[in-house]
Amino acid sequence: MLLHLRVTVPPDRTDDVVELLGRSPGTAHLAVLPGASVAPPGDLVMADVARESADALVDELRRLGVARDGGITMEAVDAAVSTAAERAEERAPGDGADAVVWEQVVRTTDADSALSASYLAFLTIATLLCAVAIVNDSAVLLIGAMVLGPEFAPLAGLALAVVHRRPSLARQAGTSLAVGFGLAIALTTLAALAGRALGWFGTEVLTAERAETGFITAPDRWSVVVAVLAGVAGVLSLTSAKSGALVGVFISVTTVPAAADMAVALALGGGTEFGRAATQLAVNVAGILAAALATLALQRAVWRRVPHVLPRMTAAAPAPDGPAPR
């Protein structure tokens, strides 16, 4: 698993960057284009590196002030037919699927947890679909809505913000959760009131036996276990190359269904039902956050030791004005 690094470098630091990349055991291909960058002005250094080495290299490039005075971009390499690439992956410590590129994780989570129109739309539609599933006691609709819900990104963003001390990310993720769920519950409540007024359903929904969806308002010890396991799996899917596992996390936790049940209960006057649904939502959010925090902290502690097994690199001197802030 390779990442392609494209580094815009001020000319006075090009030699240091080339030496840094050249001495890394995880570098497969290295190219320098003098004067190729127009804005900001400088040289362009490109390298294909093993995913396992990318995090340490980005840290060193930051120490050189490249992130402030130039730029660093990363993108995944789908396929590399090269003996040098095979050697780089063999020499780099660990396994590419397990490697954590923290800057990539932070940027991705920051983008996914933003309070955008698409985030609000997906969360609201997911909540509305869950409400329909509850009224019709449909497990199929419920699963589809859970897959659609985007709420895990801001939950992961909160945990990441705590571990990496990023208050701006914490504020953004917290706002996205509060506003997103608030808006989704409000609009779903209005939709449920409309359905009740049209005679499509009534208060019998609150007392009906719901064999397929009744578990939403039955929080117990298993709710805690599932939330914790989902939090661990979700973080691992975000930080590793196994992002496809995130779909399973969405299906396993009932955050969006609980929010939908709160809305239905509000529309039909079910105070007890609302309380149980709110408890389920709180249990899921707390369990996911606690597990995500623990997993991220453990990964950070373990991964900090991995670069120490690399051959000693030339110390990178900071830029004249100090290192760029993280």
C-alpha positions as a LaTeX table, in Angstrom:
\begin{tabular}{lrrr}
\hline
Residue & $x$ (\AA) & $y$ (\AA) & $z$ (\AA) \\
\hline
Met1 & 0.00 & 0.00 & 0.00 \\
Leu2 & 1.64 & 3.18 & $-1.22$ \\
Leu3 & 0.83 & 6.84 & $-0.80$ \\
His4 & 1.91 & 9.47 & $-3.31$ \\
Leu5 & 3.40 & 12.54 & $-1.64$ \\
Arg6 & 3.58 & 15.78 & $-3.58$ \\
Val7 & 5.57 & 18.36 & $-1.67$ \\
Thr8 & 5.89 & 22.03 & $-2.61$ \\
Val9 & 9.21 & 23.10 & $-1.10$ \\
Pro10 & 10.90 & 26.50 & $-0.73$ \\
Pro11 & 14.20 & 26.27 & $-2.66$ \\
Asp12 & 16.30 & 26.72 & 0.48 \\
Arg13 & 14.89 & 23.47 & 1.92 \\
Thr14 & 14.75 & 21.26 & $-1.15$ \\
Asp15 & 17.99 & 19.44 & $-0.36$ \\
Asp16 & 16.78 & 18.66 & 3.18 \\
Val17 & 13.49 & 17.30 & 1.88 \\
Val18 & 15.18 & 15.16 & $-0.77$ \\
Glu19 & 17.60 & 13.78 & 1.82 \\
Leu20 & 14.75 & 13.06 & 4.23 \\
Leu21 & 12.74 & 11.15 & 1.63 \\
Gly22 & 15.79 & 9.43 & 0.18 \\
Arg23 & 16.88 & 8.06 & 3.55 \\
Ser24 & 13.47 & 6.74 & 4.47 \\
Pro25 & 13.31 & 2.94 & 4.01 \\
Gly26 & 9.70 & 3.28 & 2.88 \\
Thr27 & 10.41 & 5.50 & $-0.14$ \\
Ala28 & 9.98 & 3.74 & $-3.47$ \\
His29 & 10.19 & 6.48 & $-6.11$ \\
Leu30 & 11.56 & 10.00 & $-5.80$ \\
Ala31 & 11.49 & 12.87 & $-8.28$ \\
Val32 & 12.42 & 16.55 & $-8.11$ \\
Leu33 & 11.09 & 19.27 & $-10.41$ \\
Pro34 & 13.11 & 22.45 & $-9.75$ \\
Gly35 & 11.07 & 25.65 & $-9.93$ \\
Ala36 & 7.90 & 23.78 & $-10.94$ \\
Ser37 & 5.69 & 25.41 & $-8.31$ \\
Val38 & 4.32 & 28.87 & $-9.11$ \\
Ala39 & 2.15 & 29.54 & $-6.05$ \\
Pro40 & 3.73 & 29.24 & $-3.60$ \\
Pro41 & 7.01 & 29.58 & $-5.48$ \\
Gly42 & 9.45 & 26.74 & $-5.07$ \\
Asp43 & 10.42 & 23.26 & $-6.16$ \\
Leu44 & 8.16 & 20.24 & $-6.50$ \\
Val45 & 9.29 & 17.00 & $-4.85$ \\
Met46 & 7.25 & 13.86 & $-5.52$ \\
Ala47 & 7.62 & 10.47 & $-3.88$ \\
Asp48 & 5.76 & 7.19 & $-3.57$ \\
Val49 & 6.12 & 5.95 & 0.01 \\
Ala50 & 4.87 & 2.95 & 1.95 \\
Arg51 & 1.83 & 3.85 & 4.02 \\
Glu52 & 3.69 & 2.71 & 7.15 \\
Ser53 & 6.32 & 5.45 & 6.68 \\
Ala54 & 4.02 & 8.30 & 5.69 \\
Asp55 & 3.14 & 9.56 & 9.18 \\
Ala56 & 6.77 & 9.92 & 10.27 \\
Leu57 & 7.67 & 11.65 & 7.00 \\
Val58 & 4.84 & 14.16 & 7.32 \\
Asp59 & 5.99 & 14.97 & 10.87 \\
Glu60 & 9.53 & 15.61 & 9.64 \\
Leu61 & 8.29 & 17.74 & 6.75 \\
Arg62 & 6.33 & 19.82 & 9.25 \\
Arg63 & 9.50 & 20.31 & 11.30 \\
Leu64 & 11.09 & 21.73 & 8.19 \\
Gly65 & 8.27 & 24.26 & 7.92 \\
Val66 & 7.14 & 22.84 & 4.59 \\
Ala67 & 3.47 & 22.78 & 5.63 \\
Arg68 & 3.60 & 26.51 & 6.35 \\
Asp69 & 5.80 & 27.82 & 3.55 \\
Gly70 & 4.94 & 25.22 & 0.91 \\
Gly71 & 2.48 & 22.36 & 0.93 \\
Ile72 & 2.06 & 18.62 & 1.38 \\
Thr73 & $-0.57$ & 16.58 & $-0.45$ \\
Met74 & $-1.23$ & 12.85 & $-0.17$ \\
Glu75 & $-3.21$ & 10.47 & $-2.32$ \\
Ala76 & $-3.51$ & 6.70 & $-2.43$ \\
Val77 & $-1.73$ & 4.77 & $-5.16$ \\
Asp78 & $-4.15$ & 2.20 & $-6.57$ \\
Ala79 & $-1.43$ & 0.01 & $-8.05$ \\
Ala80 & 2.36 & 0.20 & $-8.37$ \\
Val81 & 4.12 & $-2.31$ & $-10.61$ \\
Ser82 & 7.64 & $-1.81$ & $-9.35$ \\
Thr83 & 10.37 & $-3.79$ & $-7.62$ \\
Ala84 & 11.32 & $-0.63$ & $-5.74$ \\
Ala85 & 7.75 & $-0.38$ & $-4.41$ \\
Glu86 & 7.85 & $-3.98$ & $-3.21$ \\
Arg87 & 11.17 & $-3.36$ & $-1.45$ \\
Ala88 & 9.84 & $-0.19$ & 0.19 \\
Glu89 & 6.83 & $-2.00$ & 1.60 \\
Glu90 & 9.00 & $-4.85$ & 2.86 \\
Arg91 & 11.44 & $-2.48$ & 4.60 \\
Ala92 & 8.80 & $-0.25$ & 6.19 \\
Pro93 & 7.78 & $-1.42$ & 9.68 \\
Gly94 & 4.38 & $-2.95$ & 10.28 \\
Asp95 & 1.62 & $-3.62$ & 7.79 \\
Gly96 & 0.18 & $-1.04$ & 5.42 \\
Ala97 & $-3.42$ & $-1.89$ & 6.33 \\
Asp98 & $-2.71$ & $-1.16$ & 10.01 \\
Ala99 & $-0.66$ & 1.99 & 9.49 \\
Val100 & $-2.14$ & 5.25 & 10.77 \\
Val101 & $-1.51$ & 8.47 & 8.86 \\
Trp102 & $-2.78$ & 10.90 & 11.47 \\
Glu103 & $-2.85$ & 13.97 & 9.28 \\
Gln104 & $-4.98$ & 12.12 & 6.75 \\
Val105 & $-7.34$ & 10.90 & 9.48 \\
Val106 & $-7.73$ & 14.39 & 10.97 \\
Arg107 & $-8.39$ & 16.05 & 7.60 \\
Thr108 & $-10.88$ & 13.39 & 6.51 \\
Thr109 & $-12.78$ & 13.44 & 9.79 \\
Asp110 & $-12.79$ & 17.24 & 9.83 \\
Ala111 & $-14.37$ & 17.32 & 6.36 \\
Asp112 & $-16.91$ & 14.56 & 7.08 \\
Ser113 & $-18.07$ & 16.09 & 10.39 \\
Ala114 & $-18.68$ & 19.59 & 9.01 \\
Leu115 & $-22.19$ & 21.02 & 9.42 \\
Ser116 & $-22.98$ & 21.00 & 5.71 \\
Ala117 & $-26.24$ & 20.90 & 3.83 \\
Ser118 & $-25.53$ & 17.35 & 2.64 \\
Tyr119 & $-24.81$ & 16.19 & 6.22 \\
Leu120 & $-28.11$ & 17.65 & 7.46 \\
Ala121 & $-29.97$ & 16.20 & 4.48 \\
Phe122 & $-28.62$ & 12.68 & 4.93 \\
Leu123 & $-29.25$ & 12.69 & 8.69 \\
Thr124 & $-32.79$ & 14.03 & 8.27 \\
Ile125 & $-33.66$ & 11.56 & 5.49 \\
Ala126 & $-32.24$ & 8.69 & 7.56 \\
Thr127 & $-34.33$ & 9.75 & 10.54 \\
Leu128 & $-37.47$ & 10.06 & 8.42 \\
Leu129 & $-36.88$ & 6.58 & 6.96 \\
Cys130 & $-36.46$ & 5.21 & 10.48 \\
Ala131 & $-39.76$ & 6.78 & 11.49 \\
Val132 & $-41.47$ & 5.03 & 8.56 \\
Ala133 & $-39.77$ & 1.79 & 9.61 \\
Ile134 & $-41.07$ & 2.19 & 13.18 \\
Val135 & $-44.65$ & 2.87 & 12.08 \\
Asn136 & $-44.59$ & $-0.15$ & 9.74 \\
Asp137 & $-42.33$ & $-2.30$ & 11.94 \\
Ser138 & $-39.94$ & $-2.90$ & 9.03 \\
Ala139 & $-36.41$ & $-4.12$ & 9.75 \\
Val140 & $-35.43$ & $-3.70$ & 6.08 \\
Leu141 & $-36.27$ & 0.02 & 6.09 \\
Leu142 & $-34.54$ & 0.42 & 9.43 \\
Ile143 & $-31.26$ & $-1.09$ & 8.18 \\
Gly144 & $-31.34$ & 1.06 & 5.05 \\
Ala145 & $-31.81$ & 4.19 & 7.13 \\
Met146 & $-28.97$ & 3.22 & 9.49 \\
Val147 & $-26.58$ & 2.83 & 6.57 \\
Leu148 & $-27.59$ & 6.26 & 5.29 \\
Gly149 & $-26.98$ & 8.06 & 8.60 \\
Pro150 & $-23.73$ & 10.13 & 8.67 \\
Glu151 & $-23.59$ & 10.63 & 12.44 \\
Phe152 & $-20.48$ & 8.52 & 13.12 \\
Ala153 & $-18.13$ & 11.09 & 11.55 \\
Pro154 & $-18.80$ & 13.86 & 14.12 \\
Leu155 & $-18.70$ & 11.29 & 16.95 \\
Ala156 & $-15.25$ & 10.21 & 15.73 \\
Gly157 & $-14.34$ & 13.88 & 15.32 \\
Leu158 & $-15.09$ & 14.55 & 19.00 \\
Ala159 & $-12.86$ & 11.67 & 20.10 \\
Leu160 & $-10.09$ & 12.68 & 17.69 \\
Ala161 & $-10.27$ & 16.27 & 18.91 \\
Val162 & $-9.75$ & 15.17 & 22.52 \\
Val163 & $-6.84$ & 12.83 & 21.77 \\
His164 & $-5.07$ & 15.30 & 19.45 \\
Arg165 & $-6.10$ & 18.44 & 21.34 \\
Arg166 & $-7.94$ & 20.08 & 18.47 \\
Pro167 & $-10.56$ & 22.35 & 20.08 \\
Ser168 & $-11.77$ & 23.68 & 16.73 \\
Leu169 & $-12.56$ & 20.14 & 15.57 \\
Ala170 & $-14.37$ & 19.46 & 18.85 \\
Arg171 & $-16.54$ & 22.55 & 18.42 \\
Gln172 & $-17.35$ & 21.67 & 14.83 \\
Ala173 & $-18.20$ & 18.03 & 15.60 \\
Gly174 & $-20.25$ & 18.92 & 18.68 \\
Thr175 & $-22.20$ & 21.52 & 16.74 \\
Ser176 & $-22.85$ & 19.07 & 13.90 \\
Leu177 & $-24.21$ & 16.48 & 16.33 \\
Ala178 & $-26.42$ & 18.88 & 18.27 \\
Val179 & $-27.79$ & 20.80 & 15.29 \\
Gly180 & $-28.05$ & 17.72 & 13.09 \\
Phe181 & $-30.03$ & 15.60 & 15.54 \\
Gly182 & $-32.09$ & 18.58 & 16.69 \\
Leu183 & $-33.12$ & 19.44 & 13.13 \\
Ala184 & $-33.70$ & 15.79 & 12.15 \\
Ile185 & $-35.92$ & 15.15 & 15.20 \\
Ala186 & $-37.86$ & 18.39 & 14.67 \\
Leu187 & $-38.57$ & 17.72 & 10.99 \\
Thr188 & $-39.43$ & 14.07 & 11.65 \\
Thr189 & $-41.83$ & 15.17 & 14.40 \\
Leu190 & $-43.56$ & 17.49 & 11.94 \\
Ala191 & $-43.78$ & 14.69 & 9.39 \\
Ala192 & $-45.23$ & 12.33 & 12.01 \\
Leu193 & $-47.79$ & 14.96 & 13.01 \\
Ala194 & $-48.77$ & 15.29 & 9.35 \\
Gly195 & $-49.16$ & 11.52 & 9.03 \\
Arg196 & $-51.32$ & 11.45 & 12.15 \\
Ala197 & $-53.48$ & 14.31 & 10.86 \\
Leu198 & $-54.01$ & 12.48 & 7.58 \\
Gly199 & $-55.15$ & 9.40 & 9.43 \\
Trp200 & $-52.29$ & 7.20 & 8.26 \\
Phe201 & $-51.55$ & 6.08 & 11.82 \\
Gly202 & $-52.41$ & 7.01 & 15.39 \\
Thr203 & $-51.37$ & 6.44 & 18.97 \\
Glu204 & $-51.71$ & 2.69 & 18.48 \\
Val205 & $-48.14$ & 2.75 & 17.18 \\
Leu206 & $-46.95$ & 3.38 & 20.74 \\
Thr207 & $-48.61$ & 0.26 & 22.16 \\
Ala208 & $-48.28$ & $-2.07$ & 19.18 \\
Glu209 & $-46.10$ & $-5.15$ & 19.37 \\
Arg210 & $-43.10$ & $-4.30$ & 17.17 \\
Ala211 & $-41.24$ & $-7.56$ & 16.70 \\
Glu212 & $-38.75$ & $-6.10$ & 14.21 \\
Thr213 & $-38.12$ & $-2.61$ & 15.65 \\
Gly214 & $-39.09$ & $-2.83$ & 19.32 \\
Phe215 & $-35.45$ & $-3.19$ & 20.38 \\
Ile216 & $-34.91$ & 0.53 & 19.64 \\
Thr217 & $-36.61$ & 1.48 & 22.90 \\
Ala218 & $-35.25$ & $-1.37$ & 24.99 \\
Pro219 & $-31.83$ & $-0.14$ & 26.21 \\
Asp220 & $-29.98$ & $-2.74$ & 28.28 \\
Arg221 & $-26.48$ & $-4.05$ & 28.91 \\
Trp222 & $-26.26$ & $-5.24$ & 25.33 \\
Ser223 & $-26.82$ & $-1.72$ & 24.08 \\
Val224 & $-23.65$ & $-0.71$ & 25.90 \\
Val225 & $-21.68$ & $-3.67$ & 24.54 \\
Val226 & $-22.78$ & $-3.00$ & 20.96 \\
Ala227 & $-22.02$ & 0.72 & 21.20 \\
Val228 & $-18.53$ & 0.06 & 22.57 \\
Leu229 & $-17.72$ & $-2.54$ & 19.93 \\
Ala230 & $-19.08$ & $-0.25$ & 17.21 \\
Gly231 & $-16.92$ & 2.61 & 18.49 \\
Val232 & $-13.78$ & 0.47 & 18.33 \\
Ala233 & $-14.61$ & $-0.90$ & 14.88 \\
Gly234 & $-15.51$ & 2.53 & 13.56 \\
Val235 & $-12.23$ & 4.10 & 14.64 \\
Leu236 & $-10.23$ & 1.19 & 13.22 \\
Ser237 & $-12.02$ & 1.57 & 9.90 \\
Leu238 & $-11.25$ & 5.30 & 9.82 \\
Thr239 & $-7.59$ & 5.01 & 10.74 \\
Ser240 & $-6.69$ & 1.94 & 8.72 \\
Ala241 & $-7.06$ & 1.11 & 5.06 \\
Lys242 & $-10.18$ & $-1.00$ & 5.80 \\
Ser243 & $-12.72$ & 1.80 & 5.45 \\
Gly244 & $-15.37$ & $-0.54$ & 4.05 \\
Ala245 & $-15.99$ & $-1.89$ & 7.56 \\
Leu246 & $-17.63$ & 1.42 & 8.50 \\
Val247 & $-20.91$ & 0.31 & 6.90 \\
Gly248 & $-21.15$ & $-2.48$ & 9.48 \\
Val249 & $-20.75$ & 0.09 & 12.25 \\
Phe250 & $-23.68$ & 2.13 & 10.92 \\
Ile251 & $-25.91$ & $-0.94$ & 10.90 \\
Ser252 & $-24.95$ & $-2.07$ & 14.40 \\
Val253 & $-25.83$ & 1.04 & 16.43 \\
Thr254 & $-29.28$ & 2.58 & 16.85 \\
Thr255 & $-28.48$ & 6.28 & 17.15 \\
Val256 & $-30.61$ & 7.38 & 14.19 \\
Pro257 & $-33.46$ & 4.92 & 14.97 \\
Ala258 & $-33.55$ & 6.19 & 18.56 \\
Ala259 & $-33.77$ & 9.79 & 17.33 \\
Ala260 & $-36.61$ & 8.79 & 14.99 \\
Asp261 & $-38.47$ & 7.06 & 17.83 \\
Met262 & $-38.12$ & 10.22 & 19.91 \\
Ala263 & $-39.76$ & 12.17 & 17.09 \\
Val264 & $-42.61$ & 9.66 & 16.70 \\
Ala265 & $-43.19$ & 9.71 & 20.47 \\
Leu266 & $-43.30$ & 13.51 & 20.47 \\
Ala267 & $-45.88$ & 13.51 & 17.68 \\
Leu268 & $-48.07$ & 10.86 & 19.33 \\
Gly269 & $-47.76$ & 12.05 & 22.92 \\
Gly270 & $-45.79$ & 9.07 & 24.22 \\
Gly271 & $-43.71$ & 10.40 & 27.11 \\
Thr272 & $-42.53$ & 6.97 & 28.29 \\
Glu273 & $-41.58$ & 5.96 & 24.76 \\
Phe274 & $-39.68$ & 9.23 & 24.34 \\
Gly275 & $-37.73$ & 8.61 & 27.55 \\
Arg276 & $-36.69$ & 5.11 & 26.52 \\
Ala277 & $-35.64$ & 6.29 & 23.06 \\
Ala278 & $-33.65$ & 9.19 & 24.53 \\
Thr279 & $-31.91$ & 6.75 & 26.90 \\
Gln280 & $-31.01$ & 4.51 & 23.97 \\
Leu281 & $-29.58$ & 7.47 & 22.07 \\
Ala282 & $-27.55$ & 8.60 & 25.10 \\
Val283 & $-26.20$ & 5.08 & 25.71 \\
Asn284 & $-25.11$ & 4.74 & 22.10 \\
Val285 & $-23.43$ & 8.15 & 21.94 \\
Ala286 & $-21.63$ & 7.66 & 25.28 \\
Gly287 & $-20.51$ & 4.12 & 24.43 \\
Ile288 & $-19.20$ & 5.07 & 20.99 \\
Leu289 & $-17.36$ & 8.11 & 22.32 \\
Ala290 & $-15.73$ & 6.20 & 25.20 \\
Ala291 & $-14.61$ & 3.36 & 22.92 \\
Ala292 & $-13.38$ & 5.76 & 20.23 \\
Leu293 & $-11.35$ & 7.74 & 22.77 \\
Ala294 & $-9.74$ & 4.60 & 24.19 \\
Thr295 & $-8.96$ & 3.17 & 20.74 \\
Leu296 & $-7.45$ & 6.39 & 19.40 \\
Ala297 & $-5.35$ & 6.89 & 22.54 \\
Leu298 & $-4.03$ & 3.32 & 22.32 \\
Gln299 & $-3.29$ & 3.63 & 18.61 \\
Arg300 & $-1.44$ & 6.89 & 19.14 \\
Ala301 & 0.65 & 5.43 & 21.97 \\
Val302 & 1.55 & 2.32 & 19.96 \\
Trp303 & 2.17 & 4.09 & 16.65 \\
Arg304 & 4.51 & 6.63 & 18.24 \\
Arg305 & 6.91 & 3.77 & 18.90 \\
Val306 & 6.90 & 2.50 & 15.31 \\
Pro307 & 9.09 & 5.28 & 13.79 \\
His308 & 11.83 & 4.47 & 16.32 \\
Val309 & 12.60 & 1.25 & 14.46 \\
Leu310 & 13.45 & 3.23 & 11.32 \\
Pro311 & 17.09 & 3.95 & 10.48 \\
Arg312 & 18.24 & 7.29 & 11.87 \\
Met313 & 17.36 & 10.16 & 9.54 \\
Thr314 & 19.17 & 13.45 & 9.29 \\
Ala315 & 17.63 & 15.82 & 11.80 \\
Ala316 & 15.37 & 18.28 & 10.12 \\
Ala317 & 16.06 & 21.85 & 11.14 \\
Pro318 & 12.98 & 24.02 & 11.78 \\
Ala319 & 12.19 & 26.95 & 9.58 \\
Pro320 & 13.44 & 30.37 & 10.75 \\
Asp321 & 10.09 & 31.27 & 12.32 \\
Gly322 & 9.63 & 27.93 & 14.07 \\
Pro323 & 7.61 & 24.85 & 13.16 \\
Ala324 & 4.16 & 25.11 & 11.72 \\
Pro325 & 1.40 & 24.59 & 14.31 \\
Arg326 & $-0.43$ & 21.24 & 14.29 \\
\hline
\end{tabular}
